[in-house]
Amino acid sequence: MEAIGGWRFGNTVNGAQAEYLLVPNAQANLAKIPDELTDEQVVLLADIASTGFSGAESANICIGDTVAVFAQGPIGLCATAGAKLVGASFIIGVEGDPVRIEMSKRMGADVVLDPTECDVIAEIKKLTGGGADVAIEVLGLQSTFENALRCLRPGGTLSSLGVYSGQLQVPYDAFAAGIGDYKIVTTLCPGGKERMRRLMSMVQSKRFDPLPLITHSFKLDQIVEISESEERHQEFSANPAPPRRKPVSVLTPQIAAKNNMKRSSRGTGRGNGRLRHVGNGIGFQITDGSSHG
């Protein structure tokens, strides 16, 4: 039995937005959704939230730690929320987009630094009195990885969630020539039935609210249009959070009934939901268009 992360659906397992989806090792990867939780409350947990939270978990953040989170897209925002949940006393977000800056503060950041307006490393060291206990790198660039390393105090931990393309280097000075007692850990989206149960319990107990991360809803037959239209991208940036419409179901009742798992979740959510990065907005949800019932 293998517990798999939500990222595998659509990457190594085909059909994540099809009418039917074969879930490998279903007994280990399908988790029952409590009746009081909506589709929107759980659709982001299997991939986005699980990955973001894992950045804080893998860093072994202790109560009272100072944490810097580099990049505040959907995963970075969940890393910020995760750092707060596990006990960080002071959280610094690093982000240049105004919409995401405000959302970062909403998700738990005490301060958000714009890298286009200040020396982020110097400012973090100033705010923390010498360096952060933990830095979480989410963007997957050489520059953000290096900055995350340079902002740490001696003995600090760099928790890397970024997926890096090409060669990644660790400059000897950023690594204190190997005598800075730094720790670098990496994490890939944790998955499985028990992981999903735990994440849903965080939403159910109102310790974590993922709904602010969903800013737009569209039907599946609009995927091509919203993915390729520059006009749509500009619209998302200009209107990051329009009034929410009536909730929609991400898994049709007919499919749920046929599969005898009306309240189950894995992969990208309940079958056909997915969060995507668009323009300067936070994200949006793609649905099948049926009403939540």
N, C-alpha and C positions, 0 to 999 in steps of 0.2 A: 504494500500500500504506500503510495507516494503522495505527500501533500505538496501541491504545486501553487506557485504564485499567480495572481491574476494576469500578469504581463504575458504569460505563456499563451493565453487565449488571443488569437489574432496574430501571434508571432510564430509559435511552434505548433499550435493547434488551429486548424482552419475552421471557418464557419462561425466565428463569434458574433456576427451580425446576421446570421441566417435564421430561418424559421425554426430549425432544430439544431441543437448543439450536443455532440457527444462529449460528455465530461469524463476524462480518464479517472479511474479509481474514485468513482462517485461517493462511495462510503466515507472516504477521507476528505473529499473536497466540496461536498454540498452541505450547507448549514441552513437550518430552518430559521426563517425570519419571523421574529415575534409579530403578532398581529397588530400591535400598536405602532409599529414602524412603517413608514411609507417607502415607496420605491426610491424616491429622491434621497431619503435619509441613508439608504444602504448602497446605492449604485456606485459610489466612489470608494467604498471601503476596501474592496478586493484588490485594488491596485494602488491608486493614488494615496489614500490614507495609510494603508499598510506600509507602503514604501517610506512615506514621510515620517511616520512614527518610528520606523525601524532605525532611522538615522539617529534619533535621540536614544533609543534603547541600546543600540550597539555601542554608543559612546559611554554607556554606564554613567549617565549624568546623575550627580548626587544632589541632595537637597542643598540649596544655596549656591550652586554653581552659576557661573556666568557663561552664556552661550551666544555665539555669533552664527547666524544662518545666512549663507551666501546664496542669494537668488530667492525670490518670493513668488514663483509660479505656483501652480496647484500643489506640487509635491513639497516645495519649500515652505508653503503656508502650513501644510500638515506637519512638517518638521518643526516649525515654530510652535504650533499647538501641542505637539508631542513633548517638546522641551519643557513647556509650561506644566504639562500634566505630570511629568516625572520629577518635578521639583526645582527647576532652574529659578533662581531668584531675580536674574536680570538677563533679558534676551535682547540681542541686537540683530535686527534684520538688515541685510544689504540688498538694495534694490533701487533702480532708477526710474521705474514707471510709476506715475502718480496714483493710478488706480490700485496697483498692487501695494504701494506704500501704505495707503489707507487700510487696505484689507489686512496687511501684516499686523498693524496695530490692533485691529479687531480680533485677530487670531492669537494675540498674546505678546507681540513684540513691545518692549518698553521704549525702544528708540529704533528708528530706521534711517540708515545712512545711504545717501545717494552717491555712488562712486564717481559720478560726473561733477560733483560739487565739493568733494573733500577727499583728503588722503585717508582712505578707509582704515588702513593698518594703524596709522598714527592715532586716529580718532578712537579706534577700539581699545588700543593700549591706554589711552588717556581715560576713557570711560571706565575701564576695568582695573585701573591701577597697576598696569604692567602686562596685561594680556588675558585673553579669555581662557577659561578652563577647558572649553570645548568649542570647536568650530565644525559646523556641518556644511559640507560643500554639495550643492545640488545641481549646478549648471553643467558640469562636465567639461570645463575648459582648463587649459594650462594656467591661465591667469588667475582664475578663481581658486583653483587648487593651491596654487602657490601663495596667494593672499591669505587663504584660510590657514595655511601652515605658518605664515609669518606673523599672524595676529595672536598666536597662542602664547601663553605663559610657559616657562620651563616645566616639563612634565605634563603638558596639556595633550588633549586627544583631538585628532582630526578624523571625523566620521564622514566618509565619502559615499554619496549616493549617485554622483554623476557618472554618466556613461561617456567615456573619453574616446574620441576618434583620433587615430594616429598615435604619435609617441608622446608619452607623459614623462616629464623629467622632474627630479627632486633636486633643486640647487643646494649645494652643500651649505651655503650660508643660511638659507631658509630652514634647513634641517639642523642648524647649529653644529655643523660638522660631525653630526652623529652623537654628540654628547649632551643634547638638550633633553634627553629622556622623553622624547615625543612618542606618541603612539598613533599609528594610522590604521584605521579599520575600514572595511568596505562591506556593503550590505546589498543584497538583491531582494526584491519584494518577498517577504514571508507570506506563505499561504497555508491553506488547509482549513478543515472544518473547525478546529479548536481556535485557530487564529481569528476566523470570521466571527465565531461566537463571542470572543473577547472584545473585538472591535464593535460589534453591535451592542454589547452591554454598555460600552462607553457612551454610545448615542442614546440608548434607552434610559440611562441614568442621568442624562443631560450634562455629562462631563465634557462632551465634544459635540459640536453642532456643525455638520458638513454642509448644510443648506446654503450658507453665504457663498460657497464656491461655485454654485450653479447659477449662472447669470442669464442663460438663454435656453430655450427649448425648441427643437425642430423635429419634424418627422423624418423617418429614414429615407424617404424618396427625395429629400432635399440635400442629401450628403454631398453630392457632386457640386451643387450650386454653392453651398456655404464653404466648401473646402477650397474652391478655385476662384471665387469672386472677390476681387480686391474691394469692390464697393461694399460687400458684406463685412470684410475685415475692418474697413473704416467705420462702418456702422457700429460694430462691436466696441471699437475703441472709444467712439464718441458717446455711446450709451452702454456702459458696462453693466448696469443693473436695472433693466426695465421692470415694470410691475410684473409680478409673477402671475401667470395664468393658472387656471384650474389644474391640479396635479394630473399627470398622465402616467399610464402604466408602462413599464419597460418590458414586461412579459405578458403576452396576451392570456386572458383566462383560459382560452381554448387550448393553448399549448401547455399551460400549467396543469390543466385537468388531465390531458393526455399523458403527461409524464408523471402524474401523481405526486407532484411536488409543488403545489400551488404557492407555498411559502418557502422556497429554497433560493439560495443565491450562491454564485461563484463566477469566476471569470471576470468579465467586464461589468457584472452586476446581475440582473435577472434576465440575461439573454441578450438584449439589444441596446443597452445603455453604455455611453462612453463619454468621458470628459476629454476635451481637446483644447489645445492652446490656440487662440486666435487673436492676432493683432496684439493690442495692449490690454485686452480684457482678461479676466481670470479664467474663464472656461465656459463651456455650455454642455447641455445634455442632449443627446440624440435619442429619440424615442420612436416607438412604433405607431404612436398616434391614438391608441385606444385609451379610453377613460379608466381611471383607477376605480376599481369596484370592490 
